[in-house]
Each structure stands twice: as C-alpha cells, then as structure tokens.
Amino acid sequence: LMPVMVTVAPPTCARALKALGTVSVVMMPSAALRIAPSQILPFSTGVIMEPLPVDRVIAGLPAAIADANPSHWLRAAEGIMTTDTVPKAFSARAQVGGATVTITGISKGAGMIRPNMATMLGFIATDAKVAPELLQQLATELAEGSFNRVTVDGDTSTNDSFVVIASNQAAHAPITSLDSEEGQALKAAMLGVARQLAQAIVRDGEGATKFITVRVEGGRDGAECRQVAYAIAHSPLVKTAFFASDPNLGRILAAVGYAGIADLDQTGIDLYLDDVHVAVKGGRNPAYREEDGQRVMKQAEITVRVVLGRGTAADTVWTCDFSHDYVTINADYRS
C-alpha cells in the first residue's frame, strides 16, 4: 500500500513551513491506515508561499480515506485541478509476459509549465510486477520521453512531481530488466499513457488555442536539438504568431539562431511547417507561398520541423500558442 495524498492548496515551498505542514498532515492518515508515515506520498499545488491550511487538510482526511475507491481516478483528476479547464486521465491495457496489465494515470497543470519539472503533478499506476529497483529507472525514462518534453510558457515551479507506482498484482513473472521483452512491452505501454498525460497539459495550456509539435533534426546530439526546440517553443513572438495564424516564419529562424548552438551554419538549415517547405539552406524557399503557410497556421495542430544539417540526432518538444487569455488568467489568478 502506497497512498498518494494531494492537497490543492498553497504549495508551501518555504522549507520550515513545508516541514511543519508535511509532518502534520501525514501523521493522521498513517495512523488511520496503519502504515508508516514514510509510506505516504504527500503533494501540494496552488499559490506559492502561502501557508498550508494544515487544520483544514487534517479535518478533511477522514472523509477522503473513507471515500477512497479504485474506480475514483477521474474524481481524483478533477480534484487536483487549479487553472486546468479539463481533468486529465488516461488508461491503457497491454500484454506483458502473457498477461494483461493495466496502466492508469492522471495529471494536472496548465500554466507555469516547463519541466524541471514545472508546476504539474503526474501519477501513473500499474498492476504489473516490477522489481522495486527498476521503478526509479522506469520513472526517469518515462519522464524523459513525456513530461520533460513539454512547455507552455517556459516558467518552472517550486513544486512538481511525477510518480510511478506498481502494485505487483498482475499474473506474470516479475520484470527484472527494462531491456527484456517484457520490460520493453511495459515501458512502451506506460510511455504511451505518460505522453498522453503530458500532452494533455499542453493542450489545456492557459489560454491555448493550438497544439504545436517542434521537431528538430540533423543535430550533432540530442541536447542541441532540444536546445533549439525549446528556443522556438519559448519565443513569445513565435507563440503569438501561431495564435494570430500569421506565417511570420522568420521568427522561427531567429529563434534557431539565438538558441546558442556553437558553430551553427545557417546555410545548412531547412524549415518545414507541416508539409510546407518554408526555408531552404537558411533562406526562403523560392517555391514557398504565403497562402500555404497561412493554411497550416490556421490549423489547431501544427508541426514545426527544423533540419540543422550537421548530424543525425533529433528530438521533439510539445508546446502551445500564447493568446490574450494567457495574460488575463495569470493577471487575475489571485484576484
């Protein structure tokens, strides 16, 4: 048994306040459930640096414990929402070692999103049998392919978490290596759920109207591809151009240029907007037409593909546009 407790209240990140609040709120459920306090995983979300309402949290715990039910995933997803407009919950089944395993997860987040890991919470549980020492490795690899590849606004939070829990109830032999056939099957299925949860945060980004995939190819390594992808995804000028459906695509090339890649040869860069070849070797494609670019920019989902022409590495980041509502939501957050 590994209870997860989430308080949708101030995420008291001041160290003293956090210590006091955490100790107090885990003692009661640990006694009620007859488990050690160290087995309870506490999380919090809300306005930063406001004191945790410990008395209110403790008062609500008996009802929460009594109402706990394996079928309440959607209610849990709804309960942890802040500026989210929709609950985020996904589930999948997969064949692992001759048995059917279930993977279910929830997440929350809409703004202040740029994992390190950002102000988001992500929880994935499975009934698969996984050796305890593999869970941390699995969580790290899942995060790298999902939550650590999203950004809404480039802001990181003081409070963020991604947790993977395995109940070990499935009818298959324990997985002792992620490189095994069973380990690969489980990881692929869990990565699918993790990506849906992470991308749901971007789709629900504060004020977002468009979901944008930024794919950078032809880098010397994955790190420089991510560096370029995030430069594009974080540019306010790029994001507002997407909101306006304005194919002012020189802004994307400008972001590539200031990404800080050493010895970048702009004459080797190609830029694509979905199927539209916008730039060839760092310059405007003679065959490019403005109406083709605008057609893509009006779509709800868009892929930006940048080819650096200096290697074989590639990476992908998911982001969204900036609308007027992003400013309104954050200006009014505490009012």
Number of C-alpha atoms within 10 A of each C-alpha: 10 13 15 13 17 16 18 17 20 16 24 25 19 13 9 9 15 17 12 13 18 17 14 15 24 20 16 16 21 16 11 11 13 9 15 13 17 12 13 19 14 16 17 25 24 19 17 17 14 14 16 25 14 16 11 10 17 15 12 10 17 13 9 12 14 8 9 11 9 5 8 11 18 14 11 17 19 19 14 24 21 18 17 17 15 17 21 26 23 20 20 14 15 17 14 23 19 11 13 14 22 19 23 18 25 25 26 29 31 26 29 21 26 23 23 15 23 25 24 27 24 22 19 22 17 23 17 26 20 25 13 13 10 15 16 13 12 20 19 15 14 22 22 13 18 22 29 20 22 28 29 30 24 19 16 19 19 16 19 20 17 17 17 18 22 19 13 18 12 19 15 18 15 15 22 15 15 17 11 11 13 20 19 15 17 27 18 14 19 27 21 18 24 29 20 20 27 27 24 22 29 25 24 24 28 29 22 23 19 25 23 22 21 24 20 27 27 21 23 15 15 16 13 22 26 22 18 28 30 25 21 28 28 20 19 16 17 24 25 16 20 28 21 15 19 17 22 16 19 15 17 23 20 14 20 23 16 11 19 13 14 7 7 16 14 16 12 15 21 23 25 18 22 16 12 18 19 25 22 19 16 17 16 16 15 10 11 14 13 13 10 15 22 17 14 20 23 16 15 16 15 18 18 20 22 26 23 28 19 16 12 13 17 21 21 21 25 25 30 33 30 26 19 12 13 16 13 12 14 15 10 8 11 7 5
